């Protein structure tokens, strides 16, 4: 019989190694399973057996809830409803959170509490007219004082009008008083007087 070739020897060695590894893995798994089986009764015996519902599982009774703050601190929700209806009315007018929200739920669901409708305010015509007059006067004063504290705009200066040309006439003096008109040009050395009543000027030759 011929000896096996090298390839056949390698295949046989690999198969033997794989079989040995499989046996080792099976032994490890069996050891782990045995350890779990030993520990299971111990764990089960150490866990306490729950008897009845826990404190967290008990239902919440809103009527017995205690107010934690405010003027009704320390009272139960039922006592608040019985003692202070005005507070309950105020509480239910708007959305609430926290313990106030719980109290509102208790009042609306278990007590059937409803906020009474507000009565329409009676408007007095005289009071309404007086209030309107006061508002109008206040608005007038505000409008009058709106410009205070602000710099008023400076009016632009008007352009000067061109002067009307005046024709100048030489004044011929005599020994008699003569009226001097605006267009006269008087020579030097004359005597001048002014009539106060008429405002006219007169001139003559000096004596």
Secondary structure, DSSP 8 states (H G I E B T S, - for coil): -----HHHHHHHHHHHHHHHHHHHHHHHHHHHHHHHHHHHHHHHHHS----S--GGGS---GGG-B--SSTTTT-BHHHHHHH-HHHHHHHTTS---HHHHHHHHIIIIIS-------------HHHHHHHHHHHHHHHHHHHHGGGTTS------------------EE----SS-EEE-TTEE--SSEEEEE-TTT--EEEEE--
